Amino acid sequence: MKIFSYFFDYKRRFKRFENILFWNHSRKIKGPFLVKLIGLSTVAILTFNLFNHEVYAKNKAEADEKLTSVIMITRHGARTPLKIVSRLDEVEYPSDLLLPFVKAKYKLKHLDGSDFDHDVLSYYDELNLRNVLKGGIGRGQLTKVGERQMFDLGRRVKHRYIDELKFLSPNYNTDEFYTRSTHYRRTINSAKSVLAGIYLVSPNIDNNDPFIINVQLLNEEVLFPNAINCSYFAEMFKFVETLSLYSKNVEYITNLNRLNEIIRGSSEIENAKNITFTAFMDDMRARKVHGLHVPSDLEEFMSVGDKYAAMELTAETEHNIKISCGRLLNLFKENLAESYEKDSSNKKIKSPKFRYYSAHDSTLNALLVAFGLFDEYKSWPPLGADITIELWKKLDDNQDLPRKYFVRIYYCGKRVFLPESLNKECDLESFFKILEKNSVDKHGYDLLCHKKFN
């Protein structure tokens, strides 16, 4: 009703104003023109007042809520390819791609807080650095383009949580902001770049107090589907590579045949020789994001390649989602339970307000599947993608304590709703139930990993 009261109030004022102006015949302004001018002014004033009313309502709603904690997990930024299509002419990746865009200092720590040796490379980093690309740099290395992407993501985090919501302090504090990365150079440098985007005025600053990045050795890592510490997953991965889980998709097979016919000269799919969309898109995306040549006869596959690569990636995870991300979901449960206890009780619990995990495409893809969101996007998580989980509290004394807390989820900065709570808030108790469907602790994970693959 307020919009009508605004309208009629301004209509009455306009009529009085119009009579006064037309009474003054000394002004040589044509009546119709003046009516239009005043009409536009009236609309502008009306719009301004309604806008102020909406802003007030928004601020009032925010005043009834309190953000208590945030979990963010990201895919690293742009990198050199892990896979190259051998039948295509190889492009040259110039060495200056590895010059840092972000010069901030950082320090690695084990999860127990002890110092982590920066010079110790993970098995996969060692392997990727030995597989040198044309141009002399290794595979799977974060480039200055990727650092720029992650620095920009940090700026987005700063805008929301420091500038808008005043949730984080503008000064870096490890008690408030916790960072953990997988033991890969590309995820560690991505984390460094995000932190610089949040807390530094420029990517060129290199005299900052070191950012602390916590790292787990790969054989114990839970931030991605880990075949290193799970023999069952390794066997399942080989099974998926035979296309058995998605070979019934006619559209996929038709496009895979055409892709192989163009590149290999044969449309016959042979498990040992076929080019998957995951391998194809890994090569082509790395070329495109760094401004390198993509063959014109393969451009048509770029538009559909993300969907099919995501299908292949999903087949690796959804067949056993508990192995793919069960321990990570369990970690989220622990994080949220700790934040809830800290906020809802008077206990002095050391718990950071913001937890940031730097991970991989397979991580985000598995989480989209676990949250029931994959069918909505059906696309490979882009470079620099993020999933963010915010825990909020309603400041309403009439509700039971557990019902006061709810989560909001964002994917790449866009608000998303879980299938169980479409277009409404998901209370914390319901979200725990969603997590519990597929979460496992270390003991449960070990049991799953040691069962015999059939």
Stockholm file with secondary structure:
# STOCKHOLM 1.0

chainA/1-454         MKIFSYFFDYKRRFKRFENILFWNHSRKIKGPFLVKLIGLSTVAILTFNLFNHEVYAKNKAEADEKLTSVIMITRHGARTPLKIVSRLDEVEYPSDLLLPFVKAKYKLKHLDGSDFDHDVLSYYDELNLRNVLKGGIGRGQLTKVGERQMFDLGRRVKHRYIDELKFLSPNYNTDEFYTRSTHYRRTINSAKSVLAGIYLVSPNIDNNDPFIINVQLLNEEVLFPNAINCSYFAEMFKFVETLSLYSKNVEYITNLNRLNEIIRGSSEIENAKNITFTAFMDDMRARKVHGLHVPSDLEEFMSVGDKYAAMELTAETEHNIKISCGRLLNLFKENLAESYEKDSSNKKIKSPKFRYYSAHDSTLNALLVAFGLFDEYKSWPPLGADITIELWKKLDDNQDLPRKYFVRIYYCGKRVFLPESLNKECDLESFFKILEKNSVDKHGYDLLCHKKFN
#=GR chainA/1-454 SS CHHHHHHHHHHHHHHHHHHHHHHCTTSCCCHHHHHHHHHHHHHHHHHHHHHHHHHHHHHHHHHTEEEEEEEEEEECCCBCCSCCCTTSCCCCCCGGGGSCSCCCCEEEEETTSCBCCTTCCCHHHHHHHHSBCTTSCBTTCBCHHHHHHHHHHHHHHHIIIIIISCCSCSSCCTTTEEEEECSSHHHHHHHHHHHHHHHCSCTTCCCSCCEEEEECCGGGCCSSCCSTTCHHHHHHHHHHTTTTTTTTCHHHHHHHHHHHHHHHSCCCCCTTTCCCHHHHHHHHHHHHHTTCCCCGGGHHHHHHHHHHHHHHHHHHHHTTHHHHHHHHHHHHHHHHHHHHHHHHSSCCCCCCSEEEEEECHHHHHHHHHHTTCHHHHCSCCCTTCEEEEEEEEECCTTSCGGGGEEEEEEETTEEECCGGGTTSCEEHHHHHHHHHTTCCCHHHHHHHHTSCCC
#=GC SS_cons         CHHHHHHHHHHHHHHHHHHHHHHCTTSCCCHHHHHHHHHHHHHHHHHHHHHHHHHHHHHHHHHTEEEEEEEEEEECCCBCCSCCCTTSCCCCCCGGGGSCSCCCCEEEEETTSCBCCTTCCCHHHHHHHHSBCTTSCBTTCBCHHHHHHHHHHHHHHHIIIIIISCCSCSSCCTTTEEEEECSSHHHHHHHHHHHHHHHCSCTTCCCSCCEEEEECCGGGCCSSCCSTTCHHHHHHHHHHTTTTTTTTCHHHHHHHHHHHHHHHSCCCCCTTTCCCHHHHHHHHHHHHHTTCCCCGGGHHHHHHHHHHHHHHHHHHHHTTHHHHHHHHHHHHHHHHHHHHHHHHSSCCCCCCSEEEEEECHHHHHHHHHHTTCHHHHCSCCCTTCEEEEEEEEECCTTSCGGGGEEEEEEETTEEECCGGGTTSCEEHHHHHHHHHTTCCCHHHHHHHHTSCCC
//
